[in-house]
């Protein structure tokens, strides 16, 4: 696959994670922490399995590791704040089966732990801006607030909210979130295309 | 009650679209022949797996208050049956459907109150998945010949069509256009 298709696949796969989550930034932060948790401990556990077990059933125990870790993360969230668990209880299991997560836990041959972890965290760093941007927009258009997870109560920051959005509930629903994702993806493509165009133009000027 | 749940999960509430299950398969340009085989395998494995995991959770896990082990049992049942089916029908090669099957089993065990309802919900979600993938196959084929704006050539068009389908199926059920006050 050339670079363009790879990039589109990554953006598509990350955006698909975000659909089942609740529309608040707080649940987005907890999902993000869950993904980092699964990535980190998943690679460590898989390395441990490869030492003790053979490489025969590699794909099966990577899947079992993902489910096991997402269950543990669910219980940890329940321990710290039961309120946040109500928002993210269902979606953490659905999230953990996207293409990206399965790639995050996999180990390639002849790689040390440090190399593979650094590669994976670079990928995670690349998709964090998109992740938080989508949740911010969903939160603002739907409820007019920015929220952070709290122990017994969500910390809300109210922003000025135009009257046009107050009338209906549609702007906080799932189809509108999906439309936001589509617009953001199209504008990312446009931005990259413009950047390529300008860099080509400057190269031609340098030649002359 | 059975007809109620069939209609609910097959037509009125597109759980597959709302939770975004299986939409990643659209990036790999599905064809109709692949679809038939994968949907048959999906139907077989998930119906048996969801029935068994429902029985295990109700009769073994719930009396011991170990309900948080429910996802693991769903996954294990599905893995066992997919292995058995690939041994039995080794003539047909299909791609893996794990990312579609596990959420379907999980949702059907989570949201049902009796064994029959669990099987029925599972069956109707699989049928809905087959229908939706046919619709998307046709959409993608059509879009390739019309050359829309180049920036929309990526998944943007798929996302917008998901949104339109959700509104079409689900919009009559929820009153999005009522006033919040």
Interface residues (C-beta under 8 A of the other chain):
Chain A: X8 X9 X11 X12 X13 X15 X16 X17 X19 X20 X60 X63 X64 X67 X68 X70 X71 X74 X75 X90 X93 X94 X97 X98 X99 X166 X167 X168 X169 X170 X173 X174 X175 X176 X178 X179 X181 X182 X183 X185 X186 X187 X189 X190 X193
Chain B: X18 X19 X20 X21 X23 X24 X27 X68 X69 X71 X72 X75 X76 X79 X98 X99 X102 X103 X106 X110 X150 X151 X152 X153 X154 X155 X156 X157 X158 X159 X160 X162 X163 X164 X166 X167 X174 X175 X176 X177 X178 X179 X180 X181
